[in-house]
């Protein structure tokens, strides 16, 4: 499964890069917001240090934008535009599903409905430049520095922890009483386990 090719890269490297970018994005945003708020701030939806929007954005952005490597102005403008569209679509989806947005740009100049703003668009262009021209190759070198058997196990464990964490937080966000649904959840886990083992 890990060796299956997708977009000219094996699945192992794509998923590992997604994890690294998700954790790196969480770290950068949490540090930045902690500085702005003058207190420790977790910018992730989950309790774990993981922001999948950065993982999806960076990996998809690299795959789409890598042909523009070396064309810095075109790369910057295209990256800024595509990331802003992505942020807007994710924001609209969050409002539709959860009834709220987990960031707010209303206090930023040149914002649109508090979902996107010029400041972020400018930053997305620089992130695109950094990811395509420098960071992605370093991420792959980091991934290749871990033995494949260890790396593949780490991927499974990290994704399992994040999936559980995300599910619990999603149930909280949707105001589902977990204690009330506990017996049902345990039964579903047993049924799932019986099907696969």
C-alpha positions in Angstrom: 0.0 0.0 0.0 2.7 2.5 1.0 4.5 2.1 -2.4 1.5 3.0 -4.5 2.3 6.0 -6.7 0.2 9.1 -6.6 1.1 12.3 -8.4 4.6 11.0 -9.0 5.3 10.2 -5.3 4.7 7.1 -3.2 1.9 7.2 -0.7 4.3 6.7 2.2 6.1 10.1 1.5 2.8 11.9 0.8 1.2 10.8 4.1 4.4 11.4 6.1 4.7 14.9 4.6 1.1 15.6 5.4 1.7 14.6 9.1 4.9 16.7 9.3 3.2 19.8 7.7 0.2 19.4 9.9 2.3 19.4 13.0 4.6 22.1 11.8 1.6 24.3 10.9 0.2 23.8 14.3 3.5 24.8 15.9 4.0 27.9 13.9 0.4 29.1 14.3 0.3 28.3 18.0 3.6 30.1 18.7 2.4 33.1 16.6 -1.0 33.3 18.4 0.5 32.7 21.8 2.7 35.7 21.1 -0.2 37.8 19.9 -2.5 36.8 22.8 0.4 37.0 25.4 -0.7 33.5 26.7 -0.2 29.9 25.5 -2.7 29.3 22.7 -3.6 26.0 21.1 -4.6 26.8 17.5 -5.7 23.3 16.6 -9.2 21.9 16.6 -7.9 18.8 18.4 -5.9 18.5 21.7 -3.0 16.9 19.8 -0.5 19.2 18.0 -2.0 18.8 14.6 -3.7 21.1 12.1 -4.7 19.1 9.0 -5.5 22.3 7.0 -1.8 22.9 6.9 -1.0 19.3 5.9 -3.5 19.3 3.1 -2.6 22.8 2.0 1.2 22.2 1.9 1.1 18.8 0.2 -1.6 19.8 -2.3 0.1 23.2 -2.8 3.4 21.6 -3.5 2.0 19.1 -6.0 0.1 21.9 -7.9 2.8 24.6 -7.6 6.1 22.6 -8.0 6.0 23.1 -11.9 6.4 26.8 -11.1 9.7 26.3 -9.2 12.2 28.9 -10.3 9.4 31.3 -11.5 9.3 33.1 -8.2 6.7 35.8 -9.0 4.3 33.4 -10.7 4.8 31.0 -7.9 4.1 33.7 -5.3 0.9 35.0 -6.9 -0.5 31.6 -7.8 0.3 30.3 -4.3 -1.3 33.3 -2.6 -4.4 33.0 -4.8 -4.9 29.3 -4.4 -4.3 29.2 -0.7 -6.7 32.1 -0.2 -9.4 30.3 -2.1 -8.7 27.1 -0.1 -8.9 29.1 3.2 -12.2 30.6 2.1 -13.7 27.3 1.1 -12.6 25.6 4.3 -14.1 28.6 6.3 -17.4 28.4 4.5 -17.5 24.6 5.1 -16.8 25.1 8.8 -19.6 27.7 9.1 -22.0 25.4 7.3 -21.1 22.3 9.4 -20.4 23.8 12.8 -22.1 27.2 12.6 -18.9 29.0 13.4 -15.5 29.8 12.1 -12.3 28.9 14.1 -10.5 32.1 13.0 -11.7 35.6 12.7 -10.2 38.3 10.4 -12.9 40.9 11.1 -10.3 43.1 12.9 -7.8 42.9 9.9 -7.9 45.4 7.1 -9.1 44.3 3.7 -10.9 41.2 5.1 -13.9 39.5 3.4 -16.5 38.4 5.9 -13.8 37.7 8.5 -12.9 34.5 6.5 -10.0 35.8 4.4 -7.9 38.9 4.6 -5.1 40.6 2.6 -2.5 40.0 5.4 -3.0 36.2 5.2 -3.1 36.2 1.4 0.3 38.0 1.4 1.6 35.4 3.9 0.3 32.4 1.8 2.4 33.6 -1.1 5.5 33.5 1.0 4.6 30.1 2.4 4.2 28.8 -1.2 7.7 30.1 -2.1 9.2 28.5 1.0 7.5 25.2 0.6 8.2 24.8 -3.1 11.8 26.2 -3.2 13.2 24.9 0.1 11.0 23.2 2.7 9.5 20.3 0.8 12.8 18.8 -0.1 14.0 19.1 3.5 10.8 17.4 4.7 11.5 14.5 2.4 15.0 14.3 3.7 13.7 14.2 7.2 11.2 11.4 6.2 14.0 9.4 4.5 16.2 9.8 7.7 13.8 7.5 9.5 13.9 3.8 8.7 11.0 2.8 6.6 9.6 0.1 9.0 9.7 2.6 11.9 8.3 5.4 9.8 5.4 3.4 8.5 4.5 2.3 12.1 4.8 5.9 13.3 2.4 7.0 10.6 -0.2 4.5 11.6 0.1 5.4 15.3 0.0 9.1 14.7 -3.0 8.9 12.4 -4.9 6.7 14.8 -4.3 9.1 17.7 -5.3 12.1 15.6 -8.4 10.2 14.3 -9.5 9.4 17.9 -8.8 12.9 19.1 -10.6 14.5 16.1 -13.6 12.2 16.6 -13.9 13.2 20.3 -13.5 16.9 19.5 -16.0 16.6 16.6 -18.6 15.0 19.0 -18.0 17.9 21.4 -18.3 20.5 18.7 -21.6 18.9 17.5 -22.7 18.8 21.1 -23.1 15.0 21.3 -23.0 13.7 24.8 -20.2 11.1 24.7 -21.1 9.5 28.0 -24.6 8.9 26.8 -23.3 7.3 23.6 -20.6 5.3 25.3 -22.3 1.9 25.2 -23.2 2.4 21.5 -19.6 3.4 20.7 -18.2 0.3 22.4 -20.7 -1.9 20.6 -19.7 -0.4 17.3 -16.0 -0.9 18.1 -16.7 -4.6 18.8 -18.6 -5.0 15.6 -15.8 -3.3 13.6 -13.2 -5.5 15.3 -15.3 -8.7 14.6 -15.4 -7.8 10.9 -11.7 -7.3 10.5 -10.1 -9.8 12.9 
